Amino acid sequence: MRTGRYAPSRPPLASIPLFGGACPVKGLRCCSFSATSEPRPMAHGPTYYEGRGACIYCGDSTSRLTDEHIVPLALGGQHVLRKASCLACADVTKKFEQRVARGLWGDARTSYGAPTRRKKERRSHIEMPDLRMSGRTLRIPANEYPAVLVFYKMNIPGILLGLPDDIDTSNTWTFLAIDDEARRTTHLAKYPDNLAVKFQHVPQDFGRLLLKIGFCQALTTVDPGDFEPICLPYILGQKQNVSYLVGNAAGQHVPQPFGYNLGTEFLGNLNELLVVANVRLYANTFAPGYQVVVGRVKGAELAAKILSKVEARDGLEVQPLTGNSVS
């Protein structure tokens, strides 16, 4: 658990309601184009996508399958893949989703009334270490506590830099905090120079959460058999270096009038493509966006097939890139 004095690292917001992009990265080696699904507005309210008759993670078609929220319900997710996960895989994904939702963002979710299945257990107050008296805590009403949303500021995914999969850059990730300016001002007027935030440092779980969201998002555009899902060993915990496939998207991100923003793009050339999801959670704040590499398509025939499918289904924008090709 990390605790400390807080100073915002980005322009603060007047408020942070919690509810429910495609941009080519620089420095690719030999990349000839970026193909991006035409942006579609995220529907408000529950939206469902039909399942494929098997677990999207392990391929089991004999066990009972459960619905899978693309973005977890705890983070405002309202888009669902029907009957998409077996119970064993659901237990795996649930654990790292909870560590992020409760450990990294628990106080913020409580403070701003984020969705929860345990409404009766929602805390009315949040305890904060008293920075002026060691060993003492302050009990702040949840709806007054100036909680912060903590994100990780990363490099772009290692695979897009041409790095091998055993080079872990997550030790260079830094924290990015976003707060509610009005609440912070009110709190400091009542408790001068006495504001602390606490959260669990869960970089591995955060990366796995992004990969899970990105993979599910890609499945709203293409089918599991259309690409090699290189993200699955990381989602299931069989591989650890999430920085190989997860990183920040380029550009500045301003608040948008919805809770999250998801999209799918394809990077590479006509012989090999990478399937890349763009994920931005809490998009109604100054939250960063992330690029998540979820799959690979090898061979001109398969690459042409998947691009044709996406073009027919959603429209496709092909953009020339400068630089050298995906390896």
C-alpha positions as CSV (number, residue, x, y, z in Angstrom):
1,M,0.0,0.0,0.0
2,R,1.4,3.4,-0.9
3,T,0.5,6.6,0.9
4,G,1.8,10.1,0.5
5,R,1.1,13.8,0.1
6,Y,-0.7,14.5,-3.1
7,A,0.1,17.0,-5.8
8,P,-1.7,16.6,-9.1
9,S,0.5,15.9,-12.2
10,R,-2.2,16.9,-14.7
11,P,-4.7,19.7,-15.0
12,P,-7.4,18.9,-12.4
13,L,-11.0,18.5,-13.2
14,A,-14.0,20.3,-11.7
15,S,-15.6,16.9,-11.1
16,I,-15.0,13.2,-12.0
17,P,-18.3,11.3,-12.6
18,L,-17.5,7.6,-12.8
19,F,-19.7,5.8,-15.3
20,G,-20.3,3.9,-18.3
21,G,-8.5,5.7,-31.0
22,A,-6.8,4.9,-33.3
23,C,-3.5,6.5,-33.7
24,P,-0.4,5.1,-35.4
25,V,2.6,5.0,-33.1
26,K,6.0,6.3,-34.1
27,G,9.1,4.3,-34.4
28,L,7.7,1.1,-35.9
29,R,10.3,-0.9,-37.8
30,C,9.4,-1.4,-41.6
31,C,5.7,-0.5,-41.1
32,S,3.8,0.3,-44.3
33,F,0.3,1.2,-43.0
34,S,-2.1,1.4,-40.2
35,A,-5.6,0.1,-40.8
36,T,-8.2,1.4,-38.4
37,S,-11.9,0.4,-37.9
38,E,-14.2,3.3,-38.6
39,P,-15.0,4.8,-35.2
40,R,-18.4,3.9,-33.9
41,P,-20.1,5.6,-30.9
42,M,-20.3,3.4,-27.9
43,A,-23.9,2.7,-27.2
44,H,-25.3,4.0,-23.8
45,G,-26.9,1.3,-21.7
46,P,-26.2,-2.5,-21.9
47,T,-25.0,-3.7,-25.3
48,Y,-24.5,-7.5,-26.0
49,Y,-22.4,-9.4,-28.5
50,E,-23.2,-13.0,-29.2
51,G,-20.7,-15.7,-28.1
52,R,-18.9,-18.2,-30.2
53,G,-19.9,-21.4,-28.3
54,A,-16.5,-21.8,-26.5
55,C,-14.5,-20.0,-23.9
56,I,-12.6,-17.1,-25.5
57,Y,-9.6,-17.7,-23.2
58,C,-9.0,-21.5,-23.2
59,G,-11.3,-22.7,-26.0
60,D,-13.3,-25.1,-23.7
61,S,-16.7,-25.8,-25.3
62,T,-17.9,-28.4,-22.9
63,S,-18.1,-26.3,-19.6
64,R,-20.8,-23.8,-18.7
65,L,-20.1,-20.4,-20.1
66,T,-20.7,-17.1,-18.4
67,D,-21.2,-13.6,-19.8
68,E,-18.0,-11.5,-20.0
69,H,-18.1,-7.7,-19.5
70,I,-15.6,-6.2,-21.9
71,V,-14.9,-3.4,-19.4
72,P,-15.6,-4.8,-15.9
73,L,-18.9,-3.7,-14.4
74,A,-17.0,-2.2,-11.4
75,L,-15.4,0.2,-13.9
76,G,-18.7,1.2,-15.5
77,G,-18.7,-1.5,-18.2
78,Q,-21.9,-2.0,-20.1
79,H,-20.7,-3.9,-23.2
80,V,-20.9,-7.7,-22.8
81,L,-19.8,-10.8,-24.7
82,R,-22.5,-13.4,-24.1
83,K,-21.4,-16.8,-22.9
84,A,-17.8,-16.1,-23.5
85,S,-15.8,-17.4,-20.5
86,C,-15.7,-20.7,-18.7
87,L,-15.9,-20.6,-14.9
88,A,-12.2,-21.4,-14.5
89,C,-11.0,-18.6,-16.7
90,A,-13.7,-16.3,-15.2
91,D,-12.1,-16.9,-11.8
92,V,-8.7,-15.9,-13.2
93,T,-9.8,-12.7,-14.8
94,K,-12.0,-11.8,-11.8
95,K,-9.1,-11.8,-9.4
96,F,-6.9,-9.3,-11.3
97,E,-9.9,-7.1,-12.1
98,Q,-10.7,-6.9,-8.4
99,R,-7.2,-6.1,-7.5
100,V,-7.3,-3.1,-9.8
101,A,-10.9,-2.0,-9.0
102,R,-10.4,-2.4,-5.2
103,G,-6.7,-1.9,-4.7
104,L,-5.7,0.7,-7.2
105,W,-9.0,2.6,-7.5
106,G,-11.0,1.4,-4.5
107,D,-11.2,4.8,-2.7
108,A,-12.0,6.7,-5.9
109,R,-14.7,4.3,-6.8
110,T,-16.3,4.6,-3.4
111,S,-15.9,8.4,-3.3
112,Y,-17.6,8.9,-6.7
113,G,-20.2,6.2,-6.5
114,A,-19.0,3.8,-9.1
115,P,-21.1,0.7,-9.9
116,T,-20.9,-2.2,-7.5
117,R,-22.7,-5.5,-7.0
118,R,-22.3,-5.0,-3.2
119,K,-24.2,-1.8,-2.7
120,K,-25.0,-2.6,0.9
121,E,-21.3,-2.9,1.7
122,R,-20.4,0.5,0.2
123,R,-18.5,2.5,2.7
124,S,-20.0,5.8,4.0
125,H,-16.5,7.1,5.1
126,I,-13.0,6.7,3.9
127,E,-10.1,6.6,6.4
128,M,-7.1,8.8,5.6
129,P,-3.7,8.8,7.4
130,D,-3.3,12.0,9.4
131,L,-0.1,13.6,8.1
132,R,0.2,15.9,11.1
133,M,-0.1,13.2,13.8
134,S,1.6,9.9,13.4
135,G,-0.6,6.8,13.9
136,R,-3.8,8.7,13.7
137,T,-6.4,8.4,10.9
138,L,-9.1,10.8,9.8
139,R,-12.6,9.5,8.8
140,I,-13.8,11.6,5.8
141,P,-17.4,11.3,4.4
142,A,-17.0,9.4,1.2
143,N,-18.8,12.0,-0.9
144,E,-16.4,14.7,0.4
145,Y,-13.1,12.7,0.1
146,P,-10.9,14.1,-2.7
147,A,-9.9,10.7,-4.0
148,V,-7.6,10.4,-7.0
149,L,-7.6,8.0,-9.9
150,V,-4.1,6.7,-10.3
151,F,-2.9,5.5,-13.7
152,Y,0.4,4.2,-15.0
153,K,2.4,6.2,-17.5
154,M,4.2,3.8,-19.8
155,N,6.4,3.6,-22.9
156,I,4.7,2.2,-26.0
157,P,4.5,-1.6,-26.1
158,G,7.8,-3.4,-26.4
159,I,6.7,-5.4,-29.4
160,L,6.1,-2.1,-31.3
161,L,9.7,-1.1,-30.5
162,G,11.1,-4.3,-31.8
163,L,12.1,-5.5,-28.3
164,P,12.2,-9.2,-27.5
165,D,9.5,-10.5,-25.2
166,D,11.9,-11.0,-22.2
167,I,12.8,-7.3,-22.0
168,D,10.5,-5.9,-19.2
169,T,10.1,-2.1,-19.2
170,S,7.5,-2.0,-16.5
171,N,10.1,-0.8,-14.0
172,T,10.1,2.5,-15.9
173,W,6.4,3.1,-15.5
174,T,5.5,6.1,-13.3
175,F,2.3,7.2,-11.6
176,L,-0.2,9.7,-13.1
177,A,-2.9,11.0,-10.7
178,I,-6.1,12.7,-11.6
179,D,-8.3,14.4,-9.0
180,D,-11.4,16.6,-8.3
181,E,-10.1,20.2,-7.8
182,A,-13.3,21.4,-6.0
183,R,-13.1,18.6,-3.5
184,R,-9.4,19.0,-3.0
185,T,-9.8,22.8,-2.3
186,T,-12.6,22.2,0.2
187,H,-10.7,19.4,2.0
188,L,-7.6,21.5,2.4
189,A,-9.6,24.4,3.7
190,K,-10.8,22.1,6.5
191,Y,-7.6,20.1,7.0
192,P,-4.7,22.5,5.9
193,D,-1.7,20.7,4.4
194,N,-3.3,17.4,5.3
195,L,-4.2,15.3,2.3
196,A,-3.0,11.8,1.6
197,V,-4.0,9.2,-0.8
198,K,-3.5,5.4,-0.5
199,F,-3.6,2.7,-3.2
200,Q,-2.0,-0.6,-4.0
201,H,0.7,-0.7,-6.6
202,V,-0.5,-3.4,-9.1
203,P,1.3,-2.9,-12.4
204,Q,1.0,-6.5,-13.4
205,D,-2.7,-6.7,-12.7
206,F,-3.2,-3.4,-14.5
207,G,-1.5,-4.7,-17.6
208,R,-3.5,-7.9,-17.6
209,L,-6.7,-5.9,-17.2
210,L,-5.9,-3.8,-20.3
211,L,-5.0,-7.0,-22.2
212,K,-8.3,-8.6,-21.2
213,I,-10.3,-5.5,-22.2
214,G,-8.4,-5.2,-25.5
215,F,-8.9,-8.8,-26.4
216,C,-12.6,-8.7,-25.7
217,Q,-12.9,-5.4,-27.7
218,A,-11.1,-7.0,-30.7
219,L,-13.7,-9.8,-30.6
220,T,-16.4,-7.3,-31.3
221,T,-14.7,-6.6,-34.7
222,V,-13.1,-9.9,-35.7
223,D,-13.5,-13.6,-34.8
224,P,-11.1,-15.6,-32.5
225,G,-10.0,-17.8,-35.5
226,D,-9.0,-14.7,-37.5
227,F,-5.8,-14.1,-35.6
228,E,-3.2,-15.6,-33.3
229,P,-4.2,-14.3,-29.8
230,I,-0.7,-13.6,-28.5
231,C,-2.2,-11.9,-25.4
232,L,-3.8,-15.0,-23.9
233,P,-0.7,-16.3,-22.0
234,Y,-0.4,-12.9,-20.3
235,I,-4.1,-12.7,-19.4
236,L,-4.1,-16.2,-17.9
237,G,-0.9,-15.5,-16.0
238,Q,1.3,-18.0,-17.9
239,K,3.6,-15.1,-19.1
240,Q,4.5,-12.1,-16.9
241,N,6.0,-9.3,-19.0
242,V,2.9,-7.3,-19.8
243,S,5.0,-4.3,-21.0
244,Y,5.8,-6.3,-24.2
245,L,2.2,-5.9,-25.3
246,V,0.8,-2.9,-23.3
247,G,1.8,0.7,-23.4
248,N,0.6,4.3,-23.7
249,A,-1.0,5.6,-26.9
250,A,0.5,8.7,-28.4
251,G,-1.0,12.1,-28.1
252,Q,-2.9,14.2,-25.5
253,H,-6.2,13.0,-24.1
254,V,-8.9,15.4,-23.1
255,P,-12.2,14.6,-21.4
256,Q,-14.9,13.1,-23.5
257,P,-18.7,12.8,-22.8
258,F,-18.6,9.1,-22.0
259,G,-17.0,6.7,-19.5
260,Y,-14.7,4.8,-21.7
261,N,-13.5,4.6,-25.3
262,L,-12.4,1.4,-27.1
263,G,-11.3,0.7,-30.7
264,T,-9.4,-1.7,-32.8
265,E,-6.6,-1.1,-35.4
266,F,-4.2,-3.2,-37.4
267,L,-0.5,-2.3,-37.7
268,G,2.0,-3.9,-40.1
269,N,2.2,-4.7,-43.8
270,L,0.3,-7.0,-46.1
271,N,2.3,-10.0,-45.0
272,E,2.0,-9.6,-41.3
273,L,-0.4,-7.6,-39.1
274,L,-0.7,-6.9,-35.4
275,V,-4.2,-6.6,-34.0
276,V,-4.1,-3.6,-31.6
277,A,-6.8,-2.4,-29.3
278,N,-7.0,1.1,-28.1
279,V,-8.3,1.4,-24.5
280,R,-9.1,4.5,-22.6
281,L,-10.9,4.0,-19.2
282,Y,-12.6,7.0,-17.5
283,A,-12.4,8.9,-20.7
284,N,-14.5,11.6,-19.2
285,T,-11.3,12.7,-17.3
286,F,-7.8,13.5,-18.4
287,A,-7.1,9.7,-18.2
288,P,-4.4,8.4,-20.6
289,G,-5.1,6.1,-23.5
290,Y,-3.3,2.7,-23.9
291,Q,-2.3,0.6,-26.9
292,V,-2.8,-3.1,-26.3
293,V,-1.4,-5.6,-28.8
294,V,-3.7,-8.6,-28.6
295,G,-2.9,-10.7,-31.7
296,R,-0.9,-11.3,-34.9
297,V,-1.9,-12.3,-38.4
298,K,0.8,-13.9,-40.5
299,G,0.6,-14.4,-44.3
300,A,-0.7,-12.3,-47.1
301,E,-3.8,-14.4,-47.6
302,L,-4.9,-14.2,-43.9
303,A,-4.0,-10.5,-43.7
304,A,-6.1,-9.7,-46.7
305,K,-9.0,-11.8,-45.4
306,I,-9.2,-10.1,-42.0
307,L,-8.9,-6.6,-43.6
308,S,-11.7,-7.4,-46.0
309,K,-13.9,-8.7,-43.2
310,V,-13.4,-5.5,-41.2
311,E,-13.9,-3.3,-44.2
312,A,-17.2,-5.0,-45.0
313,R,-18.4,-4.9,-41.4
314,D,-17.2,-1.5,-40.1
315,G,-15.5,0.4,-42.9
316,L,-11.7,0.6,-42.9
317,E,-9.3,3.6,-43.0
318,V,-5.8,2.8,-44.2
319,Q,-3.1,5.3,-43.3
320,P,0.5,5.3,-44.7
321,L,3.1,5.2,-42.0
322,T,6.7,6.3,-42.2
323,G,9.4,4.2,-40.6
324,N,10.5,0.6,-40.8
325,S,8.3,-2.8,-40.3
326,V,6.9,-4.7,-37.4
327,S,9.2,-7.5,-36.5
